[in-house]
Amino acid sequence: MNSKIAMYACFMLLGVFISSLSQVLLKKEAVKEHKSFISEYLNVRVIVAYSIFFSATLLSLIAYKVVPLSYGAIIEATSYIYVTIFGVIFFKEKVNAKKLLALILILAGIVVFTFF
């Protein structure tokens, strides 16, 4: 992988990471009680989360100009790892044996694709 692809792959990784953060914001807001249907969807956290999603999409579009499509799918797969980590940190979710095995398989797939 040349340095230009690596740089754009980092943009894509950043996009996946911030997209995962926006999912945390949306989930935090979803568990709250709201006064009305409108306030459930038009509040600061939801608007910020969707703005972050938009930014992540732009980063992906920029990155896909250089990063091969086959790398993009692997980079996007890292979102499962981020979301699981954020779930444990922010929502005190438990990681059972099935989730752990799935994460190990995802990581193994990333390693195999990257180095072999």
Sequence and secondary structure as in RCSB ss.txt:
>XXXX:A:sequence
MNSKIAMYACFMLLGVFISSLSQVLLKKEAVKEHKSFISEYLNVRVIVAYSIFFSATLLSLIAYKVVPLSYGAII
EATSYIYVTIFGVIFFKEKVNAKKLLALILILAGIVVFTFF
>XXXX:A:secstr
  HHHHHHHHHHHHHHHHHHHHHHHHHHHHTS  SSHHHHHSSHHHHHHHHHHHHHHHHHHHHTTTS HHHHHHH
HHHHHHHHHHHHHHHH     HHHHHHHHHHHHHHHHHHH 
